[in-house]
Amino acid sequence: MNDLSSVRWFHTIDLGAAGVTPGADNSPQRLTRMRFPSDLRGRSVLDVGAWDGFYSFEAERRGADRVLATDSFAWDGRNWSDKRGFEMAHRILGSKVESKLIDPLELSPEALGGTFDVVMMLGVLYHMKHPMLALERVASVTRGMLILETEVDNMLVPWPSLAFYPSTELAGDPSNWFGPNAAAVVGMLRAVGFSRVETVWRSSFARRIARATKMRVQGGHPFLRGLGRDRMTWHAYK
């Protein structure tokens, strides 16, 4: 019933006596990068694109009054993942995190039963065919802070710009559509109603050089193309 090997995990979740999920992502390592709030007591939290639920369960562990985990792509069973990981972790942890199958473009206060103090949108934006609309919908359910983490591209372009991936240009994955640069992300967040946007994590230039070199050697990607890509995290406030 709790056979962790029966699930293709993405998140690495400590399930206590049941063990640690063999996720492809070192999820705990990302908490410091994103400056995840250490105390969420008295606050409500929405996780957009929750997948296996690591960040939803972490918000609950840190005292959030209400946590709602939402997803569509990773839960609907049409892709290589489904909701079994979330459900297994939820059961083992004895969690009270709520869940709802809903597309990010369908988010609204009416659909979710209100707005949230803290909203997380982690590793989702570059999967959106309509990134501006997605941010508008996320902004509509955020009454406090948004934590946004995403792939960025065109970082060598000094003005707001988005790279378009019509096929499998990003990580060989056809579900990836756009890689905005940092200026575009900040501009879009302000355009949808966030009054203050703070960059909380980006790679060092040396790390970007190492990544670009690896992409060049292993995948034949142009060095400057790789140098223009990164992962970044922002906090945006209403």
Legacy VTK file of the C-alpha trace (Angstrom):
# vtk DataFile Version 3.0
C-alpha trace
ASCII
DATASET POLYDATA
POINTS 238 float
0.000 0.000 0.000
2.930 2.329 0.731
5.319 0.969 -1.893
7.253 4.076 -2.864
8.738 2.307 -5.881
5.267 2.009 -7.452
5.232 5.759 -8.183
7.367 7.750 -10.609
8.216 10.552 -8.204
9.378 14.037 -9.094
9.621 15.550 -5.613
11.878 14.262 -2.835
9.635 14.044 0.235
10.605 12.771 3.676
7.739 10.488 4.726
9.183 9.557 8.106
9.172 5.856 8.841
7.904 5.126 5.311
11.141 6.488 3.832
12.124 9.265 1.433
10.581 9.385 -2.009
13.145 8.795 -4.803
12.325 12.027 -6.602
14.204 13.299 -9.641
14.229 16.759 -8.020
16.182 17.619 -4.859
13.192 19.525 -3.529
14.466 20.366 -0.018
17.514 22.082 -1.544
15.248 24.600 -3.281
13.657 25.900 -0.072
16.615 28.138 0.787
16.904 29.424 -2.778
13.286 30.550 -2.845
13.399 31.983 0.689
10.410 29.865 1.630
8.686 31.503 4.640
9.797 29.814 7.846
6.551 30.533 9.713
3.185 30.365 7.955
0.959 30.328 11.021
-2.303 32.170 10.467
-1.835 32.266 6.696
-3.469 30.540 3.742
-1.335 29.016 0.981
-2.066 28.041 -2.616
0.274 25.745 -4.549
-0.200 26.093 -8.324
1.223 23.036 -10.073
1.683 21.003 -6.900
2.649 17.682 -8.577
3.717 15.310 -5.744
2.951 18.043 -3.192
6.330 18.676 -1.552
5.769 22.419 -1.159
2.139 22.015 -0.111
3.113 19.613 2.667
6.009 21.864 3.668
3.630 24.827 3.979
1.390 22.712 6.191
4.386 21.655 8.286
5.280 25.316 8.763
1.893 26.037 10.269
-0.315 27.344 7.453
-3.985 27.475 8.430
-5.155 26.365 5.005
-3.218 24.829 2.120
-4.769 24.145 -1.267
-2.758 22.100 -3.774
-3.812 22.460 -7.405
-2.635 20.831 -10.614
-3.906 19.652 -13.958
-1.041 18.592 -16.212
0.677 16.366 -13.637
-2.533 14.889 -12.208
-4.822 14.142 -15.138
-3.051 10.904 -16.090
-2.502 11.875 -19.734
1.229 12.396 -19.225
3.936 10.284 -17.608
2.802 11.402 -14.144
-0.474 11.299 -12.246
-1.821 12.070 -8.767
-0.726 8.817 -7.093
2.395 10.375 -5.572
0.462 13.227 -4.008
-2.218 10.879 -2.697
0.284 8.434 -1.222
2.294 11.170 0.511
-0.929 12.803 1.724
-2.091 9.526 3.271
1.240 8.625 4.878
1.711 12.107 6.347
-1.847 12.247 7.643
-2.087 15.577 5.850
-5.052 17.954 5.807
-3.886 19.715 2.631
-6.825 20.220 0.278
-6.504 19.429 -3.429
-8.264 20.481 -6.605
-7.764 19.437 -10.223
-7.806 22.741 -12.093
-5.866 24.374 -14.920
-3.938 27.547 -14.005
-5.957 29.461 -16.612
-9.149 28.607 -14.699
-8.000 30.000 -11.349
-10.313 32.563 -9.775
-11.497 33.473 -6.265
-14.858 31.916 -7.133
-13.305 28.623 -8.266
-11.014 28.322 -5.230
-13.216 29.668 -2.483
-11.359 32.950 -2.006
-7.879 34.425 -2.233
-4.655 33.398 -0.512
-1.968 35.070 1.594
0.835 33.145 -0.114
0.699 31.672 -3.612
3.415 29.426 -5.055
3.892 29.030 -8.809
7.021 26.924 -9.094
8.235 25.472 -12.390
4.949 26.237 -14.142
5.181 29.493 -16.103
7.312 28.131 -18.958
4.708 25.405 -19.514
2.011 28.010 -20.225
0.922 28.679 -23.821
-0.492 31.963 -22.526
1.958 33.119 -19.827
0.489 36.604 -19.387
-3.011 35.213 -18.922
-1.674 32.628 -16.474
-0.102 35.383 -14.377
-3.352 37.369 -14.479
-5.248 34.358 -13.117
-2.628 33.767 -10.420
-2.717 37.458 -9.450
-6.501 37.251 -9.089
-6.166 34.723 -6.250
-3.170 36.352 -4.521
-3.889 38.829 -1.747
-0.373 38.902 -0.283
2.741 37.350 -1.782
3.505 35.267 -4.863
6.586 33.035 -4.974
7.415 32.519 -8.642
10.166 30.188 -9.867
10.718 29.590 -13.557
13.106 28.832 -16.379
14.376 32.043 -17.956
15.919 32.603 -21.369
17.242 35.457 -23.509
19.203 36.691 -20.482
21.747 38.347 -22.769
18.968 40.560 -24.172
18.810 43.801 -22.113
15.110 44.544 -22.751
12.011 42.473 -21.885
11.966 39.423 -24.148
10.539 35.897 -24.324
12.039 32.917 -26.144
9.416 30.795 -27.905
9.793 27.001 -28.023
7.575 25.736 -30.878
8.732 22.143 -30.473
11.134 20.452 -28.041
13.814 23.147 -27.816
13.714 23.278 -24.014
14.800 20.005 -22.390
13.317 17.939 -25.214
9.852 18.559 -23.728
7.010 19.678 -26.048
5.040 20.979 -23.037
7.511 23.860 -22.638
6.403 26.988 -24.511
8.097 30.214 -23.372
11.270 31.281 -21.579
10.996 34.949 -20.528
14.059 36.889 -19.466
14.223 38.556 -16.051
13.100 41.945 -17.365
10.031 40.338 -18.959
9.082 38.480 -15.768
9.299 41.634 -13.664
7.356 43.627 -16.251
4.605 41.020 -16.537
4.228 40.752 -12.765
3.843 44.496 -12.440
1.418 44.595 -15.357
-0.931 42.096 -13.671
-1.069 44.060 -10.445
1.921 43.321 -8.215
3.291 46.548 -6.757
6.694 45.238 -5.678
8.823 42.504 -7.262
11.988 41.199 -5.601
14.546 38.846 -7.149
15.463 36.308 -4.492
17.617 33.810 -6.404
19.592 33.548 -9.621
22.686 31.578 -10.595
26.136 33.096 -10.416
27.739 33.935 -13.764
30.271 31.139 -13.182
27.440 28.641 -12.752
25.793 29.840 -15.951
29.095 29.419 -17.811
29.372 25.860 -16.493
25.815 25.088 -17.567
26.336 26.585 -21.033
29.525 24.552 -21.458
27.727 21.359 -20.464
24.895 22.087 -22.896
27.442 22.711 -25.637
29.389 19.499 -25.000
26.447 17.176 -24.361
23.781 18.604 -26.629
25.603 20.673 -29.215
23.800 23.859 -28.182
25.479 27.181 -29.088
27.437 28.437 -26.077
25.834 31.899 -26.038
22.378 30.331 -26.265
23.091 28.308 -23.163
24.606 31.299 -21.380
21.305 33.115 -21.792
19.361 30.492 -19.831
18.909 30.110 -16.087
16.400 29.364 -13.316
15.289 32.293 -11.190
12.956 32.992 -8.279
10.987 36.124 -7.404
8.747 37.288 -4.574
5.971 39.577 -5.815
3.706 41.553 -3.493
0.260 43.103 -3.950
LINES 1 239
238 0 1 2 3 4 5 6 7 8 9 10 11 12 13 14 15 16 17 18 19 20 21 22 23 24 25 26 27 28 29 30 31 32 33 34 35 36 37 38 39 40 41 42 43 44 45 46 47 48 49 50 51 52 53 54 55 56 57 58 59 60 61 62 63 64 65 66 67 68 69 70 71 72 73 74 75 76 77 78 79 80 81 82 83 84 85 86 87 88 89 90 91 92 93 94 95 96 97 98 99 100 101 102 103 104 105 106 107 108 109 110 111 112 113 114 115 116 117 118 119 120 121 122 123 124 125 126 127 128 129 130 131 132 133 134 135 136 137 138 139 140 141 142 143 144 145 146 147 148 149 150 151 152 153 154 155 156 157 158 159 160 161 162 163 164 165 166 167 168 169 170 171 172 173 174 175 176 177 178 179 180 181 182 183 184 185 186 187 188 189 190 191 192 193 194 195 196 197 198 199 200 201 202 203 204 205 206 207 208 209 210 211 212 213 214 215 216 217 218 219 220 221 222 223 224 225 226 227 228 229 230 231 232 233 234 235 236 237
